[in-house]
Amino acid sequence: MEIIARISKGSQMDQIYLPKNRQGMPTGEYVLITPVEEKIQTSKPKLYFYNAKIEPIKLRIIEEIFSQITKLNPENIILTGSFLEPGFKFNDIDLIIINEKKIKTETLKQRIESLFGIKTHIILMSTRSLILGLSSDPLYSLMLSKCVSSKRIVFKVKRKPDYKLLDLHLLKSKTLIDNFSILNGEEKYYLTLNMVSILLFIQGKKLSKEIVNKEIEKTFNIKIEKLKENIVDEKFLQKYRRIYNKIFNLIMRKIKDEPK
């Protein structure tokens, strides 16, 4: 039970009057008195969850981070990345701040890192840039497939792939072909995820980490855990090379067909 009452000035002690007709707070019981303004300032920010189930301790960290950023009055705050994966094996905190005006992200980054001791990455962009990214770049779809935001995100964006950009993204995945014997399992998984995400994006399919993982397992006939543990052989590499070349040739045709 909560009652809002005004402090009145008394002759020897100030006092707070409570209505006699009330439920709870019986006479003689100890209660905590807190200023209404302070309670408003420390109230929890409203959060929107997209495919993310958060452990209580992580939720408290997110609430505090959003409270810090909200002071700057951004249009939206989005937290994504490995921090939202189950458990406590994460490398950093990835934040996207949506705002038309510039914000001193370096100062904000240092404040968050000093509070929680977690390496923080902040991307500042406009709403238009976010929409453009979702329409043309699979990395945006992957990032926002699991996230927490301070305001609702509109995902209904018509895809218009930027094939020159996709060519650059795909080039990263060529690293697996050139350095197969020296890469560890996590690196091979990331490069495979990147390549398969590009293919699904071009095909107009829905993107999320779970969807891409299933496609990897189906295509390569391997469990994701085995890939991350680096239990892969030359057969995996041969199939990977064929798929890479297929995507590369597809992108080159699309670039060639684009109007000059």
N, C-alpha and C positions, 0 to 999 in steps of 0.2 A: 504493500500500500504506500502511496505517496501523497503528501499534502503540500500545497504551495501556500505559504503564509508570510506575512510581512513582519519584520522585527520592529517592535514598539519600544519607545524610550520609557524606562521606569525611573522611579526616584533614586533607587540604589542599584538596581540591576535591569538591563534591557531584557525584554521578554518576547515570546512568540505565543500568540493565542491560537489554540486548536479548537475546532467545533466539538461539542460534547457528543453529538450524534455522528459517530465515526466507527468504522470497522477496523479493528487492529489498533496498535499503539495504545495499550491500556495504561492507566496512570501508574507511575513508578517504573515503567520500562525505559531503558536507555535507547536513544535514537541518535542517528548521525545527521548533523545539520550541514548542508552544502549549498553554497550560493547557486542560484538558478543559472546565472551567466556562465559560471565555470562548468556546470553540467552540460550546457549547450555547446560550449567550446570543445569539450572532450567527448561528445557523442560520436558513436561509431559511424563512419561514412557508409553510405549505401553502395553495395557492390552487386555487379552482374556477373554471373558465372557461366562460361561457355565450355561445356564438356570437361569441367574441372571439379574434382572432389578434393578439398583441401583439409589437411590435418590441422587440429586446433592451434598448434604453436605456429604453423605457417600462416594461418589466418590472422593471428594477432600481428605478425610481422607485416603482412599486406595492409591491414587496417592502419597501422602506424605510418607506413610508407605513403599511403594515399592521403592520410591526414596532413603529412608534411607537404605534399605536392599541392593539395587542395588550397593551401594558403596563397598560392600563386594564381588562383582562378583560371586554370586551363579549361579548354572546351571538353576534353576527355583524357582519361588516364587508362592505359592498357598495360597489364603485366602479363608476360608470356614466357615461354622457354622452359628450361629444365627444372626451374624452381617449382613448377606446377605438377611435375611427375611425382608419383607416389614415393614415399620414403624421403630420406635426407641426403641422397647422393646427387647433389647439384653443384655446379661450378660457380654460378653467378646469378644475378637478378637482371632480367631484361625488361626494360620499360620503354613504352612508346607514349610520348606526350603529344596530344593533338592540340595545336594552338596556332593561330594566325600570326601572333606577335612573338618576338624572340623571348626566350626564357634563359636565364643563366644556368644552363644544365650542369656545368662543371662544379659550381658551388653546391647545387642540389645533390649531385653524385657524391661529393665528398661528405656531405652531411649524412646521407643514407649509409655510406660505408663506415663512417665513424660510429653510427648508432648500432649497426648489426654486424660489422666486421665481414660483410659479404661483398665481393667485387660486383660493381653495378655498371650496367651499360644503359645509356639513355639516348633514344632517338627522338628528335623533335621534328614534327611535320604538320602540315595543314591537312584539313579534312579532304581537300581536293587531291593531295598527294597520296593519301591513304586509299582513296577510291581508285585512283589511277594504278597504284600498286596492286590492288586486288584484281583489277581487270587484266593486267598485263604480265604479272610476275608470280609464279607458283610459290615463291618463298613467303609472300604475304599470306596466301591462303593457308599454308602450313603453320605459320606463326599464330594466326588468329583462329585456327581450328580448335585450339585449347587456350583460353585466356580468361583473365578477370579484368573488368573495366568499371569505371565510375559512372558511366552512362551507357545506354544501349548502343550497340554497333549495328549498322545496316550492312548486311552481307549480300543483298540482292544486287549484284553488280554484273553487267554483261561483260563476258570475257573478250578481250581483244589482245591476243598474245603479241608481245614485242619480240620478234624472232631473233633480232640482233642481240638483244639482252639474253635471251634463252641460249644463244650460241656461246656467250661468255660464261653463263652458269654451267653449261654442259662441259666446257673446257676444263673446269675444276675436276670433273669426274674422270677425265682422261688420266689423271694422276694415278688412279688404281691400275690402269693398264701398263703405264710406264714404270711403276714402282711396286708392283704386286708383292714381290718377295720381302720388301723391307717395311711395308705398312703393317700396323697392328690391326686387330679386329674392329675396334671402335672406329678407326679411320676408314676401313673398308666399308663398314656399315654406313657411315655418313655419306661417302661418295656414291654408294649404291642408292641410298635414299634420295639423294639429289638427282641422280639420273632418272630414276623411276618416277619421281615427282614431276619432272619436266615432261615425260611421255604422257602421263595421265592428264596433265594440264592441257597439253596440245589436243588430246582426245576429248576434252571437254568434260572430264569426269570429276566428281567431287573429291576434294583433297583433305586429308587429315593424316596424322602420323600413323594411326591405326590402319587406315585404308591402304596407305603406301606399304606398311609392313606386311600386310596380307598379300599384296601384289608381289612383293619381293619373295615371300615364301612360296607362292604359287609358281612364279616364273622360274626361280632357281632351284625349286624343290629342296629348300633348306630352312631350318628354323632360325629366326632372328638371333636367338641366344647363341647358336653355333657360329653364326657369322661374326657376332661381337666377340666371341671367344677365339676367333681366327682359325676355326676348324673348316677351312675351305681348300680346295685343290685346283689343279689346272683346268678341270672341267668347268668349274665356276668361272674362271677367267675367260675361257673360250666363249661361253655363253654371254658373259658380260661384254666382251669385245663385239660380238655380233649385234647385241642390242644397242650398244653405244653407236656403232656405225649406222644402224638403222635410224636412230634418232637424229644423228648428225646429218645424214642425207636428206631426211625429211625437213629439217630446219633450213638446210641450204636451198632446197626447192622452194620453200615458202619465201625465203629472202629474195630469191631470183624472180619470183612471181609478183613481188610487191611493186606497186607503181613507183616509178622514179621521181 
